[in-house]
């Protein structure tokens, strides 16, 4: 039983809270109303991982003050990714000001607004659209979980890189930061000040993310210490009160077993590549698509060179939905599978997406996993007629924006 609870701690506390501990910061002000999320076709935009498939978990941090969970922006979004076969793991941080198009909205928005507009589902979609990867699960954590967990473990020792002083009585919750430069043990209250501080960093969000990642390491080691076994009840109480996830208990236990041997210090930590800028007087973080494609290949597909996959692919729009072939093509290109041909099929009456292949079954299966759709069909004559290795015939089950 103690072994089970140790696994329970590793997953719930480390991966549900600690790697979301940069998460629980200030709520962005605004009066945006919730909007209806565009239909997703068959079920939500979260897919079950296949056996031995790398598992990607979206970690969301919110400040749901007084239990009000509507219209709240996420302050931080992270992708925790684990490969059950080799223990490889990574954390990819998405700056909250990342400039993206959010489904159902006109023009561009900051990615942290997705949750305010459409809850977890729209936040998942925004992350998928930005990175072009599958999301298998989500974990949403209230910032108060961090406050309580840090106090539960007796504080966390970190290096404060500068004198941090800032006050905003109108923030939600009110923000009063006063920390001195140097190594010190932070209790829950001071840890919140440390993680919420932003203005003093030269590159603001990126500097804060770096400090948050160092804090994660320190808190992770504290929670994984031998004395943590005595705090199991505290951790479980915190989880039940402040953490929301789509995972069932068997799924969480399974993932916890995969995670139990991961060396926290060896987890690769990256931030979505981009540059901070002002557009029409608003601060944004403009993502660099080319660099994102390269990083996504390294983190999720083990490809250091996108051109290392020699495959002729045709993506044909058989649904009649404008732009869908280009979207699928871009998603495949992010994973090093850039199609040679993108265009329209002979007709637009195809209800289901079909992936035709002859000898490239494994590659066809990978394409199906990437786009989240596609019935595999071996058809030599069809492949030869197009002189390609694989044909992706897009049906109406792939909606525009998916």
N, C-alpha and C positions, 0 to 999 in steps of 0.2 A: 504493500500500500504506500509506503514511503517513497518507493521508486516511482510509482505512478504519479504521486503528487509532485515529485521533483520534475518529472516531464511536464506536468501541468504548469508548473511555475515557468519553466523554460519557454514554453510556447505562449501562455497567456500574458505573463508579465513582460518577458523580453520582447516577443514579437508582436504582441497586441498593444502593449503600452510603451515599453521602453523605446522601441524603434518608431514609436509614434510620439515620443516625448518632446519633440520639437513642435508638436502638434497643437498644444492647447493654449494658444495665445489669444490675441485680441480679436473680437468680432468686428468685421468691417461694417461701417455704418451704411445704411441705405434703406430704401423703401421699396425695393424691387419685389413684385408680387410673384408668387409661384405660378409657373406656367405649365400647361399640359405637355408632357414629354411625347414626342412623335412616336407612333407605333413601332414596335421592334420586331414585328413578325412573330416568330415562334418563341415566346417566353422572354425573360429578361436578358440583358446583355452580359450576364455572367455564365460561364460555361464550366462544366465539370471537367477536371483534369483526367486525362487518360492514364493508364497504368505506366509508371516510371516517367511520366511527363514532368518537365519542370513546372513548379507551381508558383503562380504569381498572385500575390495578395495585395490589394489596394488598402493602404492604411490612411485613414482620414482622421484629422484632429479638429474638434469643434469646441466652442465655448457655449454650451446650452445653459445659460444662466437661468436659474429658477425653473429648470425643466422645460423651458420653451425651446423646442427643436425645429420650429418652422422658420423658413427664411434666413437660415444661418449659413454664412460662408465658412468654408473650411479655411483654416489658417495655414495648414500644411498638408500636402499630399505626398505620399511615398509609395513606391512599389517594392515590396519585399519579395524576392525571388529565390527559390530553393530548388536545387536539382537533387532528387532523392537517390539518384544513381551514384553520384560522386561527392555529394555534400557541398558542392559549389553553391555559394549564396551571395546575394548582393542587395544593396539598398539604393534605389534611385530616387532622389528628391526632386520634386517638381515645384519650383518657386511659385508662390501664390499669385504673383502678378503676371504669370505667363500668358501671353496674348494668343487667344485661340478663338475659333468659331465654335459656339455651343449650339447643339441641335435645338431647333425651335426658336432661336433668337436671331435677330437681324444684325449683321455686322460682326464686329469683334468684341470680345469680352475678356476679363481676367478669369483664369480657370477656376479660381476660388469661388466664383459666383455660381458655378454649375450646381453645387449642393443647395444653394439658396433658391434657385429656380426650380429644381426637380428632384431634390433629395439625393440619396445614395445612388440611385439608378442613373441619373444624369451625370453625376460625378464619375461613375464608372465609365460611362460612354465617353466623357471628355478625355479621360486618361487613355482610353483605347484609341481614340481618334488621333491624339497627339503622338502616341508611341507606335501604334500599329501592332500591338501585342494582344494576346488573350489575357483576360482577367478571370481568375478562377474563384476568388473569394474576396470579401471585403471585411475590414475591421474598423469600426468607427469608435473613437474614444473621446470622452469629455475631458477637458483640460484639468478638471478637478481630480481625475485619477492620478495624474502626475503629482499634484500637491500632496495627496494622501500617501502615495507610494514612497515618495522621498522621505516623508516623516516616519513611515513604517520601518524603513531600513536605517533610520538614525542619521540621515543626511548623506550628502554625496560630496566628495572632495573634487574640486575642479580649479583650473587656473582661469581667473577673470582677466582678460587681455588688456583691459583699460578701466579707468574710472567710469562707472556707468551711473549717470544721473539724468533722470528725465521724469517729468510729471505731466499727466493729462487727466484731470479730474472728470472730464467728460467722456472718457473712454468707457467701454463696457467690457469687463468691469473697470472701475477707475484704476489708472495706471500711475504708480509711484515707485520709481526705481532709484535706489541709492546703494551702490556696491563699489567697494574699493578694489583697485587693481591688485592682483596677486593670487596665490594659491590659498584656498579657504574651503571650509566645509559649509555647504549650503543646505539649509532646511527647506521644507516645502515652499514657504513663502518667498525666500530668497531665490530658490531655483526658478520660480515663476518669473521673478524679476529678470534673472539672467537670460531666460529663454525668450522673454518678450522684448528685450532691448534690441533696437534696430538702428536708430538714428546715428549712432556713433561710428558704425562701420563704413569704411570708404565705399564699399560696394553693396552696402545695405543688406539685401536679402541673401546674397551669396556669402557674405561675411558671417551673418547670423547662422546660416545653415552649417558652416564649418564649425562654429562654436557648439551648435546643437549636436552635431555628430560626435564631438569629443565628449559632450555631456552624456550621450547615449552609452558610449564605451564605459565611462566611469560608473554609471548607474547599473549597467548590465553586469559588470564585475561584482558590484556590491550585492545585487540580487542573487547572483549565482554563487555567492560565498557559502561556506558550510553552515553559517548561522541562519541562512534563509529558511531552512526547514522549520524553524520555530515560528515563522511568520506566514505559514501557508493560509491559515484562516483569514488573516488580514488581506492577503492578495486575492483570495477568492471573493471575499466581501466587496473589495474594490472593483473586481471584474464585473460582478453581478450588478453593481450599482451604476457603473460608468462606461461599460463597453457594450457595443452592439455589433453583432456579426451574423452573417448568413450561414455559418457553419454549424452542423449538428455536432453533438458530443463525439460520436465515432470519427467524424472527419477531423475534429480538432485533436483527438488522441492520436490518430494516424499521422497527422502533420507534425505533432509534437515529437513522436518517435523519430521521424526523419530529422528533426531539428536538434535532438538532444546532444548529438556529438559535434555540432558545429562550434568551432572556435570563434567566439565573438570578435576577437581582435583581427581575425582573418577575413571577416566579411567585407567585401568590396563596397565602398561607398562612393557614389557619383551623383552629380547634379545635372539635370537636363541642360545641354549646352545652349548658350544664347547670350544676349547682351541687353543691359538695362537701357531704357530710353524713354523720352517723353513724347507722347503723341497727343496733339490737341490739348496740351496742358495736363495730361494724366500720365502717371508713371506706369510703364509696362516693362515686361521682360520678354523680348522678342526671341523666340526659339530659332536655333540654326538647324534647318531641316537636314542638311547634308551631314552635319556632325551627329545629329540625333540618330540618323540611319546607321552610321558607323558604330555608335555606342550601343544601340539596340542589338546589332549583330553580335557584338562582343559579349554583352551581358546575357542575352537570352538564347543565342544560337551558336555561340562559340566560334563565330566567323570573324577573323581579324582582317579579312579581305573580301569585300562584297563581290568581287568579280571571280571568286574561286568556284562558283557554281556554274558549270557549263550546261545550260538547259535552254531549249527553245520553247517558249510559252506564248500561247495566243489567248488573250482575254477578250471575249466577245459578249456584247450586251444583247441578251436575248429576252430582256424584260421590258424594254421601252422606257425605263426610268432614266431620265437625263443625268449624265455624269457618273453613273454607277460603275461603268467599266474603268474609268480613270481612277476612281476611288479604290477599287480593288487592285488595280495595277500599282498604285502608289503604296498600298499596304504590302504587296508582295515585294516590291522594290526595297522596302525598308529591311526586309529579311534576306537580302542578297539574291532575290529571285525576280529580277527585272524582266518583265515580258518583252518579247520581240515585236509582238503585234497587239494593238489595242484598237478595237473597232466594234461595229455592229454585226449581229448575227443575221441570218437570212430572214428570221421573223422574230416578233416581240411577244410571242404567246407562250413562252416557256415558264411554267409555274415553279419549277424547282431548278436549282443550280446543279449542273452535272460537270464532273471533271473527267474528261476522256484521256486515256493513256494507252500505250501499247506495252512497252518494256519498263517504264519508269513508275512503277506502282508506289515505291517508297516516297519518291518525290511528289507524286500526286497526293498521297496521304498527308504529307507535310503542308502542301498548299491548302488542303481541306482544313487542317488545324489552324492555319494562319487566318483564313477568312471566316472560319467558324461555320461554314456551310459547304455543301457539295457532296453529291452522290457519286462514288467512283464507278466508272464504267470502262471496261477494256474494249477498245474498238480500233483495230489496226487500220481499216480502210478509211475511217474518218481522220485519223492522225495523218496518214499518208496523203490524204487529199489536201491538207493544209501545210504539209511538209514541216511539221513541228513535232516536239516530243509530247507536249501536253496541251489540251484545249480546255479552257475554263469557260463554260457556257453559263452566263449569269441568268438566273431566273428571278421571278418576282418575289422569292423568299429573301432576297437581299434588297433591303430598302436603301434609298438614297440617304447618305449620311452614316451608314453602318460601317 
